[in-house]
Amino acid sequence: MKITVKVWRQANSQAKGGFKTYQLDHVSTDMSFLEMFDVLNAQLIRKGEDPIAFDHDCREGICGMCSMVINGRPHGPLQTTTCQLHMRTFKDGDTITVEPWRANAFPVLKDLVVDRTAFDRIQQSGGYVSVNTGGVPDANEIPIPKKVADEAFDAATCIGCGACVAACKNASAMLFVGAKVSQYALLPQGKPERKERAERMVAQMDAEGFGACTNTRACEAECPKGIKITNIARLNREYLGAVFTSYEVETGGGGE
């Protein structure tokens, strides 16, 4: 099939970007979206032009690097990662507009590649548990109810792709942070540091410049792993509990 692709081109973070239009013939419906971009880049290279820079790694829907806003939706019209989107989703003659994530906390590095290290810094600020060194404990040493384990696992499936930020009108990272806080707060191994974790990760999120959550649920609708906004509610509870407890300790357990 024939398609027209309008792609955001930007040399670097300081340069002014803009859309460029490309025509592609003989696109197979069995191609993934990224394979279509491979064909387009090969076409550009043959012409002596600079290929389009875009992120990718596993191409198996696992890593979340394939971040593109396709026709106004993060990862495209289906609730999946870009690499798992296939050209059969589109029609012959379609015009497809492709942009990078749009958020101040995710500056464009080049074309469709953005700097998502803000997520790494949030994770580093509190997304871990401290354990004593020594032998590996038995898997059944700490019994965990299946319901709790399932909820923690569901939160841990977040791949940190940033689609939640790209979908949110406020560029909020609450779904990502909520998922990362939840996966530890639900389990006994994560409870000793739960208060410090919530305070530190929220503080780092704010420092990175992400916006506030206004509960439009756009993040949940676009998340390729189906992370629920119940994790945002849990993050709010964890954070408020930590702040109020810290206040009581500082004031001696009282205050008007």
Secondary structure, 3 states (H helix, E strand, C coil): CCEEEEEEECCCCCCCCEEEEEEECCCCCCCEHHHHHHHHHHHHHHCCCCCCCCCCCCCCCCCCCCCCEECCEECCCCCCCHHHCEHHHCCCCCEEEEECCCCCCCCEEECCEECCHHHHHHHHHHCCCCCCCCCCCCCCCCCCCHHHHHHHHHHHCCCCCCHHHHHCCCCECHHHHHHHHHHHHCCHHHHHHHHHHHHHHHHHHHHHCCECCCCCCHHHHHCCCCCCCHHHHHHHHHHHHHHHHHHHHHHCCCCC
